[in-house]
Structure formats: structure tokens, C-alpha cells
């Protein structure tokens, strides 16, 4: 029986998925994940290429092919429901786990039942620190970050506050929410808080989940001693600025999720 379930939602990029899985299954020879674990890959909008890659290279991985694009929240929920570990680590397909990171996270949360979500320090591929813990969104923050008004000094301060620019990212923090690219939780906490809200097809599912953990008496913690690399892609932002809404599908997903989030948490 695995103690840890690692859930990865994959969408049509088997090369990235292979890197992610290798960082866990085939790490440097002097390091292995010590906690008994299983890996569940939810293959959203599955392709033969991705199925063959997993089955040929990672025979012990539990592969769940889904014919349609599940979106992130539903994909995570499918993975959680198909897993059995006491601890649940959710990873993006474009992450690379550094040696020891998984054991550090599990050991840290194991004796701290008040922690509902634990996020590692996320690094860019060049080793620089990536923004991965935040204060809550406000409705005004959306146009600030997407239009020219974000260039004004007064609004830059609001963005800096959202990004927790005043915090030392090499120290333990208790932010409002953490990036869904890598987060550890427990099955007990999920059973109390509930699964991710599938109304968020893509974006804001991690913000909403963290808020619900806080509301149910759990802490959300940023834990920089564990480090995971993430090939961040700003898929919802392109050269069109405010006109991204018309030209970028992911921008529309982001805006729709933002509206759903503010309606849901308007009180």
C-alpha cells in the first residue's frame, strides 16, 4: 500500500511528462524517494504517443487515459479518486523534482496535521526563484496585470503586494495561496475540505482550493527547503495585452475563472 500518491495531469506533451517522471523514478543514483509511493498520470485528451511513452518507459505508473480535455481541476480530482496514498502530491507535467524534495515535504507535513497544503520553493530552469506563493487576488488586480495601467507606480505596489515581494522567499511563509504546479496535501484534509472545484476549467482552481483549506481550519504553507523546477509558460498572456481576451484561448479561460472565483467568494 503506497503512503504517497503522486498525481500528474498530462495534456499532450509527452516529452515534458517524460522529464517529470524520470526526475522521480530515475533520479541520480545516490537518491531515491524513501516513502512508498505510486504515480497516477491522468492523460487528458489522450493520444497514442503519450500512452505508448508511459507504458514503454514507466510500466509501474498508473495511467488513466481520458478521451477529452478534462481541464486541470477535474483531472486532479480523477487522479485523487484513483489513488490510495495517505499523502497526495500534485505536480504539473512541466515540473522536475530535485533530489530529496519529496521526502522533505512528506516528512515536514507528517507530524503537522494543521497543515492542509504545503508548497515547495519553485525554481525556474535557470535556478532563479519563481513566484509560487501569493496573497489573494482582488478584482482590480486583473486589469492591473493585463493592461497599461499596471505601469503606474501606485498599481505596481499592488502587484508587488500580491506577489509577496516584501517576504523572504528563502524562509517559511504562510501565504494566502500557493501555486498548483506543486502542492502536497493529505487525504484526510481533502476529505474534509473537498476536491477541487471543477467549475474552474483552468486557472484559479488552486486559489479557490487554498481559500477553502484556510476556511476549514487548515494552514497553507510555503516550504522553501524543498525545491522543484518548473518550466513556467505564461500561456494566458501574450503580446496583445488587453486584446488577449479576443486572440488567446487561455486568456479567456483565465478571465472566466476569475469571474467565477469572485462571484463564488464575493462575501
N, C-alpha and C positions, 0 to 999 in steps of 0.2 A: 504493500500500500504506500503510494507516494505521500510524503509530507508536504511537498510543494508542487503546485500546478503552475506551469508557465504557459500563459495564453498569448498567442500571437495571431492577430487578424491580418491576413495577407490579401493584397489586391494587385495582381498582375505585374509583379516584379520579382520573378524567381531568383535573379542574381543577387538582389539585396537580401532576400529571405535566406538564401544560402549562406551569406556572410554572417547574418544574425545567428542562425542555427549553429554554424561552425564555432562561433565565439563561445557557445555554451557546451556543445557536445564534443568538439575537438579543440580545446584550448591549449595553451602552452603545456608542455609535458610535466612541468613542475606544479601544475594546478588543476584541480578538479572540483566540481561542486560537491560538497560533502553531504549535504542534506539529500535524502532520497527524493527524486523529482520525476515528473512527467512533463512532456511538452505537448500542448494541443495547438495545432495550427488550423484556424478557420480560413479556408481558401475561398474568399468571396469572389463571385463571378469567375468560378474556377476555369482553368484552362488545362489542356493535356500537358503542356510544358511544365507547369508548376506541380501538377500531380506527379509526373514522372520524376522530376527533380527531387521531391521529398522522398518518394518511395525508393528511389535508387541510392540516395545518399544518406538518408536518415530513417532507417527501417523501424526504429523504435518510436518515432514521432507519431502521435495520433493525428491523422489528417482527416478533416471534416470538409469535404467539398460542398460548396453551395452554388447553385446554378446562377443566382442573381447577385447583384451588388447589395450586400446587407447593410452597408453603412457601418460606421465604427462601433457605435453603442450596441447595436443588435449583434454584431459579430462577437464582441466581447461577451455578451450575455450567453450566446450559443456556446462559447468556449467554457465559460464558468459552469454552465449546466452539464457539460460533457466531461467535466473534470472531477477530481475527488480529493485533492490535497487540502490540508488544514490551512495552508498559506497559499495565496494566489498572487502571482507576479504577472502583470500585464505589460507587454512590450510591443512597441511599434515594429514593423518589419524592417525599418531602416535604422535599427539600433545595433550596436556592437557592445557586448558586455565585457568589461575589463576584468582581469583575474581577481577573484576574491569578492567581487561586488555583491553577488547573490548571497553568499554566506554571510557577509557583513550585514546585509539588510535583514535577512531572516533572524540572525542572532540578536539584532537590535530590537526588533519588534516582538520577539518571542516572549519576553518577560514584561512587556509593557501593553497590557490589554486595553489601555486607554487610547492607544494609537489606532486609528482606523485606516489611514492612508499614509504610506511612507514613500517619499520620492528621493532618488539619489541625486547627486550632482551630475547634471547632464553636460557633456562636453561636445563642442564642435569637433570635426575631424582633425582640425589643426591643434587641438588641445586647449583652446580657449573655452571659457565658461559660457554656456548657453543659458539664456533666460529660461528658467523652468519652475520658478515659484513666484506667485503674484498676489496682489491684493485684488479685491473684487472689481469687476467691470462696473462702470456706470454708463447710462445711455449716451452721455456726451462723449465718452471716450471713443466710441466707434467712429464718428465723423472726424474727431481729432486725429486719429491714426490713419484715416483714409483720404483726407483732403488737405489742401494747402494750409488750413488754419492750424494744423499741427506744427507749423514752422514758427508760430509766435511763442515768445518766451513764456507767457502765462500758461499756455497749453502744454509746452514741453515739460513743465513742472508736474502737470497731471499725469503725463505719460511716465515720467520718472517715478512718481509715487506708485503707479500701477505696477511697474517693473521692479519695485522694491530696490531702487538704486541706492537708497540710504543704508541698506543692510550689507553685512559682510557675508558674501556667498561662500566663504570657507568655514562658516560657523553654522551650527544647528539653528534652524528657524522654524517658526510655526506660522506659515503663511495662510492666506485665505484658501488658496488652491494651488495644486501642483500640476505640471504637465502630464497629460495622459500618455506621453511617449514611454514612460517607465514608472510604474507605481505598484507598490506591494500592499496587499490588504489581507484580511483573514476571512475565512468562510463564515465564522461566527458573526463578524461585523456586517458582512454583506447580507446575511440572513436577517439582521435587524434593520439595516438601512434600506435594503432592496437593491435590485440590479440597476444597471444604467438605464436612464430614461430613453427609450428607443424613438421618441419623437425628435430627438436630436440626431439627424442622419449623419452629420459630420460637423464637428466643432461644437464647443460649449457642453458636450457631454461630461467632460472632466470637471469643468467649473461647477456644473449642477450637482455632480456626484459629491464633490468635496463639500459643497454647501450643506448637502443632506447629511454627510458624516458629522459635520460640526453641529448641526441641528439635533442630531441623535446622541450627543454627548461624547463623540469621539474627537480626537485631535488629528490634524493633518500636519505632517512633519516633513521638513526638508532635511535630508541626512547626507552631508557632503563627504563623509568618509567613504561612501560607496560611489563609484564613478561609472557611468555608462555613456558611450559615444552615440551621437545621433546626427544623421545626415539631414539636417533641417532643410525642408523645402517650403518656401513661402508661397504655397500653391494658391492661396486666396488673394494674393497681392501681385500685381503686375504693373507695367509701365503706364497704364491708363488712369491711375489714380481713382478719382470718384467715378469714372466711367467703367471701372472694373465690373460694376454691377450688370452692365449690358454685355460685356465681352468675355467675362470669366465665370465659368460654371461654379468653381469653388468659392468665388466671392458671393454668389447668390446663396450657396449653402450656408456660408458664414453669416450673412445678413439674416437669412431666415431663422437660423438657430439663435442668433442674438435676440431677435424679436420674440421668439418662443421663450427664451430664458427670462427676459424682462417681464413678460406677461405672467409667467409662472411664479416669479419671485417679486411681484410688484408690491407686496405688502411689506 
